Amino acid sequence: MCLEFLSLPENVGLARVAVAAFVAQTDLTLNELEEIKVAVSEAVANAVIHGYGGGPQGWVRVKVNRTREGLEIIVEDDGKGIADVALAMQPAYSSDPERMGLGFAFMQSFMDEVEVISEEGRGTKVIMRRKLSSSSTAS
């Protein structure tokens, strides 16, 4: 599944619902589905808020792949990028003092793997992977 939308705050919900509809086709528990929805919401919110400053300056892309092991979800923007990814991924760190800085912490606790690739002035790609039971993945 591929989805592309303007970097507007209201599109966080759109991404969350679209990904939920796609992944709900697998045999997930409600708790697993909720965790995936939160991780997607956090990744997309980061792109909108931190990548583009909360306005419609660019596009956010969400891709979801079902693999033999589970799910791979990619959220990508062409925004301002992250200067220090390791620092940004620390719990309670935020480049915006009005924010709690828990987005990456939520992603890491709800997904099996979170990889962040970013370059200042070029954007950020967040790759999240979640293993699922063999009965719920692609054959």
N, C-alpha and C positions, 0 to 999 in steps of 0.2 A: 504494500500500500504506500502511496506517495501523496502527500498533501502539501500545498504551498499557499501561504496567506500573508497578508500585510501584518507588520509588527504592531498590531493594536492589542491593548490589554484584553479586550473582549474576545479575542481569538484564542486565548489560553483555554477557555471553556470549549471552544470548537475542537481544538486539537485533542483535548481530554476525552470528549465524547466520541470522536471519530476513531481514536486508537482503541477505546474501550469496546466499541462495536466490532472492530476488526479482531481483537484478541479474544473477545467473548465467544468466538466460534470454536475456541479450544476448550478443553475440559478443565476450567479453572474454578477454584473456590471463589466465593464472593470476596474473601479477605485478600486473595492473590490479585484479583481484579482491581480492588481498591488501591493496593500498594502500587500497582503498575500505573494507575490513573494519577496518583500523587506524584510519582517520579516524572511522568510526562508533563504534568502541570508545572512542576518546579523547573524542568529543563526549558520549557517554552517560555515561562515567565522570566527566566534569566535572559533568554535571547531578546525578549521584548523590552524588559526594563534596563538591563545592563548593556546589552548589545546595541540597542537603538534608542535608549533614553525614554522609552514609553510612548513614543510617537510613531506615526506611519512612515518612517524613513526608509524602510527596507522590507525584505521578505524573509520569512522563516519557513524552513522546509522540515517536514517530519516524514521519515520513512520507517516502515515497520516490515520486518522480514521474519517469517517463520522458518526456523532451521530444524535440523534433526534433534538438536539439544533443547530448543525452546524458542525464545524471541530475541530479536535484535532490534532496538529502537534507536534511530539516529535523529537528533535535533540539530539543525545547522542554521547559522545566520552569517551574514556578511557585514556584521557590525564592527564595533571598535576593537573587539578582541580582548584578551586577558593578558596583562603584562606578566603575572606570576601565577601560573596555574596551581602549583603546589600550595601557595598561600591562599588562593581563592577557595580551594577545596577544604581548608581547615574549618571545623565547626565554629560558628559565631563570627567568622570574618565576613565583612561586606564592604564593598567600595562605596556604599550608600549608608551613612550613619542612621538613617531612618528605618533600615531593614535589619532583620535578625541574623541573616547570614547562615541560614540552615538549609538552603536549597540543595547544595551538593551532599550535605549530611543525610537528608531524606533520600536522595537518589541512591546513595551508597548503601543505606540500610535496607532499602526495598528491592534493590537489584543485586544480582550476583557479581556483576562487574560494571564499572563506570570508567570510561576512558574519555579524557578531554584533550582535544587538539585545538590550539588557539594561536593566532598570530596577531599582534597589535596592528590595527588598521585594516585587517583582512577578514576577521570574523572568528567564529568558534564552532566546533563540531563536538557534540556530546554523543558518545556511543554507549548505550546501556544494553546489557545482556541479562536475560533471566532464564534459568533452566526450568523446564517443566517436566512433569512426569511423561513417560514414553507414550501413554495413551492420549496425550493432548497435543503432541507435536506433529509436524508434517512427516509423511512417510517417504 
